[in-house]
Amino acid sequence: MGTSMTKKVAVGMSGGVDSSVAALLLKERGYEVTGVYMQCWDIEDDGCAADDDKAYALQTATALDTPFKILDFRDEYKERVIDYFYTEYEAGRTPNPDVMCNKEIKFGIFYEWAMKEGFDFVATGHYAGVKSENGEFKLMKGADEGKDQSYFLYRLGQKQLKNTIFPLGELQKPEVRKLAKDKMLPSYKRPESMGICFIGEVDIKDFLKKRIEEKKGKVVTSTGEVVGDHDGAWFLTIGQRHGFRLNKYFGDPMYVIAKDAGSNTLTIGSYEEALRDTFEVSDLSWIGRDPFTDADAIKCGVRIRHLGKLIPADVKKSQDGRLAVNLSSKLFGVAPGQSAVFYRDKEVLGGGIIL
């Protein structure tokens, strides 16, 4: 293959095993690979593992003999992901920063940078797939059901998918670890990274307290009886059973079933009261064409959290462009601000924000 034909790919390398193997596979397939580390957070903040991650990413690029670049996205990350995170929590909603991080950072400014620099593709270590059919690009679930990350990617569109490769889409996690070990990649023993995109594991309440003050409020039952207090409705999410104080004994565990940030009130109830089978979704984003172009209602699967159960649903479009979702079975902890993502078999149709 002549060099003029070699496709150039910028691989987002986090220092973890998944992105390391993504780079390895692309190199083995003959792509001209450049490893890119996105600096989004400072090590001093929250003791996150940024310096370790950067060192592992560099060691991996060296082991694979690929060029390596560091892009400083700290300001953009703070503005587009962290500020959104705080604003949503303050408003009493439960956001998903990873969805925003993929949209704004990895497939936003990183993608735009790569295209401007003359790369043919970007690639990441996500467990997801891209399929091209009749000129349309489809986002597919990852083959490893326990690792599938398609939920976080529903805000991508045709523009990004056309130039994106997910090399791990068909692989299972144990295969990925084995490939890393066989090639002695520096990250092969590293544990899973969890928590917030680019920051890692943090206690959400502690993280929020850096910017949002505690403020005592009432805990009430669904009948309005005041039964306790809490330190701020914004620190809790629907379905939580700790983090508030009760002055009455209920026998069974009580869960947050509603919250009002305006009056700083939490409503608690039994497990049954925390179940819902209908909700509305707005702020819609579709991977390809809008599935409601030809129909006012569709049947599909819906998921309201990463790796959450995929529940069959009837979804109807209402006059104001919102969707009314009717689930075939009740779901626990449906929280405003979360993303609802719609699936047809293994294909991601798109999604939106729960109202």
SULNORKA-V492759 format. One record per backbone hydrogen bond with DSSP energy under -1.0 kcal/mol. CO is the residue of the C=O (numbers start at 1). NH is the residue of the N-H. Records with the same first field share a line. If there is no record, write none. Layout:
CO->NH / NH
//
This chain:
2->5
7->32
8->120 / 121
9->34
10->123
11->36
16->20
17->21
18->22
19->23
20->24
21->25
22->26
23->27
24->28
25->29
26->31
27->30
32->9
34->11
35->69
36->13
37->71
39->73
45->48
49->53
50->54
51->55
52->56
53->57
54->58
55->59
56->60
57->61
58->62
59->63
60->64
61->66
67->35
69->37
71->39
73->77
74->78
75->79
76->80
77->81 / 82
78->83
81->85
82->86
83->87
84->88
85->89
86->90
87->91
88->93
89->92
96->100
97->101
98->102
99->103
100->104
101->105 / 106
102->107
104->109
105->110
108->112
109->113
110->114
111->115
112->116
113->117
114->119
115->118
121->10
122->165
123->12
126->128
127->149
129->140
131->138
133->136
136->133
138->131
139->348
140->129
143->145
144->147 / 148
149->152
150->153
153->156
157->161
158->162
160->163
161->164
163->122
165->124
166->169
168->171
169->143
172->176
173->177
174->178
175->179
176->180
177->181
178->182
179->183
180->185
181->184
185->188
187->190
196->199 / 200
200->196
203->207
204->208
205->209
208->211 / 212
217->230
218->266
219->227
220->268
221->224
225->221
227->247
228->219
229->245
230->217
231->215
232->235
233->236
237->240
240->256
245->229
250->252
255->269
256->239
258->267
260->265
265->260
266->220
267->257 / 258
269->255
271->274
272->275
274->333
276->331
277->327
279->325
280->355
281->323
282->353
285->351
290->293
296->317
298->315
300->313
301->343
302->311
303->341
305->308
311->302
312->328
313->300
314->326
315->298
316->324
318->321
322->318
323->281
324->316
325->279
326->314
331->276
335->338
336->94
338->354
340->352
341->303
342->349 / 350
343->301
344->347
346->141
347->344
349->287
350->342
351->285
352->340
353->282
354->337
//
